[in-house]
Every structure is written in structure tokens, then in C-alpha cells.
């Protein structure tokens, strides 16, 4: 099930609905990124909050989290290292999160910050 799509990235819920699949759109990649065409990252739903949290705050930490979730480690490093691809990745992660909440695949909870 599609969750979000950008110019370069596609985000979908896996068929088993237990993971979010991030992949690069092959046909829309500029020539300099053609080697990244096979990049696919499967993020278990229970790990999605870590991806969402670090998508906007820490490129290296997000890359590290995703490295554990893909076999194409060199391709992932190049994708996260590209300002163009990373900028859109941030956007589609946010859009996918909104869709997941709307369809009740993820739930929001209130966290007491500073509670003893």
C-alpha cells in the first residue's frame, strides 16, 4: 500500500503490513545517481519512530539506523550523503508517518517530559 511518494523516493507499507519499505524510483533518478537504482530499505513498524525522529535532526544517526536495515550499504551511504536525495527523504518520511497515523497503523502517545 503506498504511503508517500516524491520525485526520487517511494514509501509503501509491506504486503504483510509489518514494515515500511523505502525505495528509490529508478526512472526518475538523475544520471549521477543511477548506481542507486536498487536501493530498498525495509523498516519494521516498531522501528519507524526512530527513523522519523532522526530524519529531521541527524543525518548520520539516520544513516546508521538504516544501515542495519538494508543490504545495499554503499548505496545507502551515497543516498544519505546526497543533499538532494536526503532532503526529499526527510519529506517522504514525514508524509508516510502522517499516512500511517491516519490509517491507524501507528498511534500517537503523550509522553510526560520531566515527570519523576
Phi and psi in degrees as a GROMACS rama.xvg file:
@    title "Ramachandran Plot"
@    xaxis  label "Phi"
@    yaxis  label "Psi"
@TYPE xy
-67.2858  138.98  UNK-2
-113.815  -40.6816  UNK-3
-160.587  155.162  UNK-4
-150.31  138.442  UNK-5
-123.321  -165.079  UNK-6
-68.1541  -37.6328  UNK-7
-112.002  -26.8922  UNK-8
-111.809  147.481  UNK-9
-125.499  138.169  UNK-10
-127.482  128.879  UNK-11
-140.774  155.559  UNK-12
-84.3406  136.021  UNK-13
-63.4145  162.023  UNK-14
-59.9034  -35.486  UNK-15
-78.8755  -6.68903  UNK-16
58.1837  32.4373  UNK-17
-116.864  2.23681  UNK-18
-150.785  154.863  UNK-19
-104.754  129.896  UNK-20
-108.696  118.157  UNK-21
-101.511  130.526  UNK-22
-145.614  154.219  UNK-23
-86.6612  140.769  UNK-24
-79.339  114.885  UNK-25
-58.0295  -48.7133  UNK-26
-74.7305  -19.7428  UNK-27
-98.2319  -2.15059  UNK-28
-72.0885  136.518  UNK-29
-62.5768  158.582  UNK-30
-53.6248  -38.7232  UNK-31
-68.0788  -12.5995  UNK-32
-110.793  12.172  UNK-33
-58.0268  -29.1114  UNK-34
-69.5706  -9.67383  UNK-35
-95.1743  5.25323  UNK-36
-56.6122  -28.6838  UNK-37
-93.5877  4.58243  UNK-38
-66.1939  125.591  UNK-39
-142.819  133.436  UNK-40
-126.359  121.451  UNK-41
-104.358  112.507  UNK-42
-104.627  115.626  UNK-43
-58.2902  143.172  UNK-44
-54.6837  -35.6428  UNK-45
-68.7696  -14.5703  UNK-46
-101.7  -4.8083  UNK-47
-60.7313  -35.7581  UNK-48
-60.4753  -35.0795  UNK-49
-66.1689  -41.027  UNK-50
-63.615  -48.4823  UNK-51
-60.7566  -43.9458  UNK-52
-60.4956  -42.1365  UNK-53
-95.3678  -6.1726  UNK-54
-60.5963  -35.2998  UNK-55
-98.9178  -10.4325  UNK-56
-112.13  -38.1454  UNK-57
-146.577  102.194  UNK-58
-58.7856  -44.3275  UNK-59
-67.6579  -41.1659  UNK-60
-66.8505  -42.5299  UNK-61
-60.0417  -45.0913  UNK-62
-59.8583  -40.4715  UNK-63
-64.0069  -41.6372  UNK-64
-61.7718  -45.5635  UNK-65
-71.5425  -28.1177  UNK-66
-57.9437  -35.0936  UNK-67
-71.552  -13.9481  UNK-68
-108.538  2.53171  UNK-69
-135.258  154.557  UNK-70
-91.175  -19.1457  UNK-71
-92.2346  65.868  UNK-72
-63.4041  -41.3463  UNK-73
-64.4319  -40.7447  UNK-74
-66.5694  -39.931  UNK-75
-62.7424  -43.824  UNK-76
-58.9787  -41.6039  UNK-77
-67.2259  -39.1774  UNK-78
-68.0764  -44.4611  UNK-79
-71.3398  -28.3725  UNK-80
-76.0365  -18.9277  UNK-81
-82.7738  120.76  UNK-82
-58.8297  -39.6231  UNK-83
-63.5233  -48.9072  UNK-84
-72.6357  -37.4147  UNK-85
-67.0465  -39.9599  UNK-86
-58.7596  -44.9874  UNK-87
-71.6817  -34.0432  UNK-88
-58.0672  -43.3871  UNK-89
-57.3691  -43.0903  UNK-90
-67.5667  -46.202  UNK-91
-70.8503  -28.676  UNK-92
-64.1449  -43.8892  UNK-93
-63.8281  -46.9002  UNK-94
-61.3414  -41.6737  UNK-95
-65.1611  -37.9703  UNK-96
-63.1592  -43.5367  UNK-97
-59.9249  -45.1992  UNK-98
-63.1045  -42.5928  UNK-99
-61.9144  -39.2098  UNK-100
-68.0833  -43.6382  UNK-101
-61.5392  -34.9881  UNK-102
-91.923  7.0252  UNK-103
66.2823  23.0751  UNK-104
-79.6466  -25.7798  UNK-105
-124.181  148.76  UNK-106
-121.863  149.157  UNK-107
-94.5918  140.291  UNK-108
-129.989  151.596  UNK-109
-88.333  134.691  UNK-110
-114.16  126.923  UNK-111
-81.0455  112.179  UNK-112
-90.8495  126.099  UNK-113
89.4063  1.95941  UNK-114
-74.0384  141.85  UNK-115
